[in-house]
């Protein structure tokens, strides 16, 4: 259901870890399946007119750093990656909850308001792209969360980010696939399930309030992050 919200990575990566996949396979599988779901999501959001060209352009720099993040992650041991994934998950969950409190009474804009905001957003996406490659997630929470925090309507942000995310997921997915770090069976299952729920997700994001959408995702990610950390610590010995 979260395939269209830009937040599927923080959901799938922890779940795949709980199912016994290594962190490398979990990240690679998530990136590949997410790119396929994005194709379906873009069509739905375009029909809903939730795509703005300037917002989409601001997301593009992140596609450059995703491969750097993926290659950097291979230098660290499995336990370290699980712990950092858990901590990162908790951080982005907390950040989403914070944006709920920060922006709840503000009137969101439908596009980027100034060149200064455009530059700020591009810098954010460079960081978000690296995080996406390194952790297999972070593009939605970091990119979308920051854009919303700067006063842009989350529906426009999500729809616009999907266009750039297609390139980003493709680059990241190819990087992991080239090292045989993708489980094809899991990709097929996740893609079919995700695509089937895209219409429902678009409808939910179009009708749910800004506060509800961010709060629900924030609490889910915070809980999953805590569970990943606990699971990693219990297997240290």
N, C-alpha and C positions, 0 to 999 in steps of 0.2 A: 504493500500500500504506500510505502514511502518512496517508491521509485521516482515519482514526479516532484518530490519536494526538495530534491538535491541533498537528501539526508540518508540515503540508503547505505552508504559506506559504514557509518557509525553503528548501524543496526546489524549488517551482515558480517562484518569482520569479527566482532565478539562472538556472534552465534556460531560461526565456522570454527572459531577457536574452541568453543565449548563442545563442538562435535568431534574434536580430536584432530583437526587439520593443523599443520604447522603454520606459523605466522606468515611465512613466505607464500605458501599456497593460498592461504586465506586472503591475503592482499591481492595476489594476482587474479584469483578467481572472481573476487568482487569487482575489480576494475573491468574485466572482460564482460561479465554479465551486465554490469551497469551501463556499459557503452551500448549494448543491444537494447536495453530498456529505454535508454535516452532517445533512440530513434522514434519509438512509439510515443514517448512523452512530448517530444517537440511538435509532432503533428497535432496532438490534443491541445497544447498550449497556444499554438498558432491560431487554431480555430477559436479559442477562447479570447484571442487578442491580448494575451498577457506577455507580449514580447516587445521590448523597446530596443532600437538599434544602438543607441548610445550606451545603454547599460550592458548590452551584449559585447560591444567593443571593449569596455572596461575590463571584461573578464578574460580577454584573449591572452595577455601576458602570462597568465598562470599555466597555459599549455606548454610554455617553454621550459619551466622549471620542474615539471612532473617527472621527467626522465632522470633529472639530477637527483631528486629525492629517492626514486626507486633504486638507483645504483648505490646511493649512500647507505641505504638500509641493509644491503647485503654484507656490509662490513661488521655488523654487530651480531652477537650470539642470540639464540632463540629466547632465552629467559629475559634478556635485556629488552628485546623487542616486545614481548608480551607485557612486561611491566610498563614500558613507555606507552604502548597502545592503550592500556588501561588508564594511565594517568592522563593521557591526551584526551581520551573519551570523556573522562570526568570533567576536565577543564572546559571542553567545548559545550558540555551539557550545562555546566554552571554559567557559561557565557550566554547561552540562549535564555536561561532563566533571568539573567541580569537584563538582557534587552527587553524582556517582557515588562520589567519594572520601569526601565528607562524610557521606553518609547510608547507606553500604553496610551498616554494622553496626547500624543502628537499626531498631527494630520500628515500622513505619508504623501510623498510626491510620486508622480508617475514616471519621472525620468531624472537623469543627472542634472542638478541645478546649475553647476558652474564648472569651469575648467579646473579650478582648484580641487573640487570634489572628484573630478575625473582622474586626476593624478593620484589622489589619495586612494581611490578605489583600485587603480592599476597596481599600486604598491602592495595593497592587501592581497590581490590575486596572485602576485609573484610568490608571496609567502604561502598562500593557500594551495597553490599548485605543487610546491615542494612538499608540503605536508601530505597532500594527496598521494604522491609517489612514495613517500617514506612510510606513512602509516596505512595507506590504502583507503584513507578517509580524510575528511577535513575541508574538502572543497565546499560542501554545502554549509556546514556550521560556521567556518571561518569567513568564507566569501559572502554567503547570503546573510549571515549574522551581522557582519560589518556593514554591508550595504544598507540593511534595515536600520542599523544603529545611526547611520548618516541620514536617515529620513526618507528612504525610498520604499515604496509599497512592496511588501514581501511577495505578493503575487506576481508583480512585474519582475522582481529580482529573480525569482525561481524560474519563471518562463524564459527569461533572457539568458540566464546562466546555463540552461540546458544546451543551447546552441554551441557555446564555447566548451562545455563539458564533454560534448561528443568527441571533439578533437583531443581533449585532455585525457579522457578515458582510453581512447584509441592508442595514444602514445604510451601511456602507462601500461596498458594491457599487452601491447607488443613487447615492451621491455621485459615484463615478467614471462610472457609466453616463449620468448627467445631462449629463456633459461629453463624451460619445462617446469615452470612454477604455476601452472594453471590446471585445475581439475575439470576436464570437459563435462563429465556427468553432472557435477555440481553447477557448472555454468548453465547447462541446458535447463535443469530444474529451477534454478533461481530466475532465469530469464523468462521462462513460461509463466511462473507464478507472478513475477513482477509486472509483466506486460498485461496480464489478465486483470490486475487491480488498478492500472493507470487511469481509466475513466472515473473510477470511484474516488481516487486520490485527487484528481483535478476538481471534481465536484466538491470534495471536502475543503480543499484550499480556497475555493471560490466563495464558499458560504461561511466557513469558520472565521471567527474574529482573529485579529492579529495576536491578541493576548493568548487566546486558546492554543493557536498553532505553535507559537514559540514555547509556551509553558509545557505542553505535552511532550514535545521533542526534547526539551531540556531535561525534564525529569527522567525520561526513558534513557537518554545517553548517560546521565550521571549514574543511574543504577547499573547499567551495563558496564560502565567503566570500573565501578567499585567491584563488581563480580569478577571481572577479568583480573584485577589486581589480586583479589583473594585467591582465585584459582592458581595464579602464577606462584604466589608465595607458598601455598600448600604443597607445591610440587618441587620446591627448592631442595628439600631433603629426600 
